[in-house]
Amino acid sequence: MLERLHGGEFARFGPVPLPADLGKGSVLLLDDPPGSVTDPYDVVGVFRCGGVRPWINISLARVAEGRDAVRDLTELMRIAQRRYGELHGCVPRPR
């Protein structure tokens, strides 16, 4: 799944790996996204929570001028994983 989203044709855009504590994934910033992609700011992560390996994908159409998009998307992923754990009664861990 990660290869399809941030590898292959998207590897040329230089995906930024997520910190190891968030599992496996990356942040992708597209200045000029290909036609099949609608949002130029994207983060995807696969992690372990209990006995399952869920994945979360967050896409944004815009990031406010002057913001650090990589940092903001990484923090959004951190919040999403923590919230997933709260909702499903598990503790998110790296793969």
N, C-alpha and C positions, 0 to 999 in steps of 0.2 A: 504494500500500500504506500509506504513512504517513497519507494522508487517511482511509483506512478505520479505522486504529488510533487515531490521535490527532487526527483532524480530525472533520468531520461532527458526529455526535451527541456526541462526546467533547470537542469544542472548548470547550464551556461549562465544563469542568473545569480549563481553563487549563494545557495542557501546557507544560512548561519545555523550551526548545530545548537540545539537547546542545551542548557547546563545538564550535567549527568544526573542530578537529583530529580529532574523532570522526566526521566526515561529517555526513549529514543525519539528524535524528531528534529524539526528545524523551522526557522523563520525564513520566509521568502518575501523579498521586496521586488516588485516588478515595475520598472519605470514605464515600460511599454508592453503590457501583457499581451500574449497571443490571443487570437480571437475566441478561443474556447474558455478563457479565464475572464471573469467579470470584475473581480476585486483584486487590486494590485498588492494588498498587504495580507499575508497569510501565515499562519502558524499551525503546525500539526504535531501531535505527540502521541506516542504509544507508551503506556505505563502498566504497572501491575497494581491491582486493588483487590485484596482477598484472593480468590481463586480465578479471577478473570483478568484479561488483558484488554481493557477498553482503549479506544483512541478518541481524541478530541481534535477537531479542526475548527479554527476561528479565522474568519475572513472579514476584512474591513475595506470599505470603499475608499476611506480617507483617514489620514492621521493629521491632527492639527499641526499647522506650521510651527516649526521650532521644536517639536517633540522628537524624542529618540524612538522611532518606530520599532526597532529590534527590542529595545528594553521594555517598551510598553506591551508589545505582543508576548514577550516572555513572561511578564508579570500577569497578564491576562490568563495565560496558560496555567500559571501557578495557582491563581484564584479558582479557575475552572476545575483543576484536579482536586484541590482541597474541598470544593463544594461537592464534587462527585462523591468523594469519600464520605462526607457528612450525609448525603442523601442515601447512599447505599450501605452505610455502616461498615466501611472498610478504611484502611489507611493506605493512601497512594504511595507507591514505592517505584523506584526505577525498575525497568524490566527485570 
